[in-house]
Amino acid sequence: MKLLIFSLMIIDASMYQEYRNQIKPVMERHGITVKYEYTIDSVISSQQPEDRVNRLAVFEYSDQFNIDTFFNDPEYQNAKPLLLASSENVTVILK
């Protein structure tokens, strides 16, 4: 299995939750599951201290998964503006 890691600063929790609700069926369709999700009260160390974050989410997907297929899915693209409007400092790491 592989991991998709998101760190971000949520500035509108209800809008972010709507984004998550909308992408849930897209994630299911592409075989992505939530492995861990944390809220963060403070950042202890960062190479960029101005980049505050308050959420860390780790998603798991199969080795055969094509990340471009997920992010280019029309349903994901329709939900993406909610992510952009509800958060900042979004970082995505594939592992």
N, C-alpha and C positions, 0 to 999 in steps of 0.2 A: 504494500500500500504506500501511497505518496501523500504528502501533506500540502495544504494550501493555507497559509497563515496570513491573517489580516490584523493589523493594528490601526486604530483610528481614534479620533476624538469626536464623540457624538455630541452634537450641539442641540439636536431636537430629537428626543427619545421616541416620541410618538411617531414621527415621520420615519425614523430609522426602523421602528418595529413594523411599519407598513411596508417598507422595502423588504424586510426579512420575510414577512408574510407572502409577498408577491413572488419572491425568488424560491420559496420552499418547494413548490412543484417542479420548478426548473432544476433545482438541486437533485430532487428525487429522480427525475427523468434521466439525469446524467450520472447517477450513482454517487453523488456527493453526500456525505453524512457529517454532522457536527461531532467532532471528537472532544473538543474542549471549548468552553467560552467563559471568559472572565471579565469582570469589571475591575478597573484599576483605580485605586484612590490616589496613588502618587507614583511618580517615576523616579527611581533611585539613581539611575545612571543612563545617560544618553549622549551620543556623540553630537547631537543637535538639541541642546536643551530647550530651544524655543518650540520644538515639536512636541507638544503635549498630547498624550493619549489617555483614554479612559476605558478602552475596550480591546481585548485580545481574543480573537476567535481562530480556532484551528479546525480545519475541515479535512476529512480523509477521502481519498478517491483511489480507484484502481490504477495499476500501472498502465493499462491500455487507454486510459482517459485522455482525451484531447482537450486541453484547457481552452484553446481557441473556440472550440465548438460550444462550450458553456458560455463564455463571455460574449460570443456573437449570436447566441440564441435570441430570437426576436423578443421573447418574453423577458429575458434578462435585460435586454436593451431598453425595453419599456419601463422597467423598474429602476434602472441605473440613475436617472435624474433624482429619485428620492434619496439614494445614497449620497450623491453629490451635494444635495441641498441640506441633508441632515447631519453631515459630518465633515471633518477636515483632517488634514494630516494622514490621509489613508495610505498605508503601505501594504503591498501584497508581496509575499515571498512564496515561491514554489520550492518544495524540498522533496 
